């Protein structure tokens, strides 16, 4: 069965971000749990991993809504990554109820920035958007009347 997942890269705060998302969605890490860069076996020809990068997260995944997986990694500069927060994407959630929509929106926007307050919209949805405290953009869009 084909799937689509969202993969997030962080500078050094993946574990903090995913523990936050785990508290928002009330789910548990799936797959192999938390895989760290220090778990990578040494490879011939590869430079050694700096000690300060060994505890960083190589891969993590968390089911959020309706089977969608939120995945992530720390992207260490020692491995050639350069991360900058941007506004080129949003994760769009479609909860089943207005109550769940409000709960998710309030939790995700806590400590972040509301970009559009949660309200009834002309297209018939209960909608809002925010940027969470980790710089990730979220939209919540509910068509339920209750």
Secondary structure by P-SEA (a helix, b strand, c coil): ccbbbbbbbbcccaaaaaaaaaaaacccccccccccccccccccccccccccccccccbbbbbccccccbbbbbcccccbbbbbbbccccbbbbbccaaaaaaaaaaaaccccccccccccccccccbbbbccccbbbbbbbcccc
